[in-house]
Amino acid sequence: MTRKICVDLYNEIIKLRPDWHHPDDDKGTIKVVMTGSAADEQPLQPHIRSKAR
């Protein structure tokens, strides 16, 4: 699997259940949790977390 597939699946779920999304880490029903870098594609950026987060 790839991180892109994970983000695509998240986006499809949110289309069906928009109330499950919240940009704050401690709110919302589901999250994509992955590490990455500033060099990753833009669609992945909102889901990249640091180890501390």
Secondary structure, 3 states (H helix, E strand, C coil): CCHHHHHHHHHHHHHHCHHHCCCCCCCCCCCCCECCCCCCCHHHHHHECCCCC
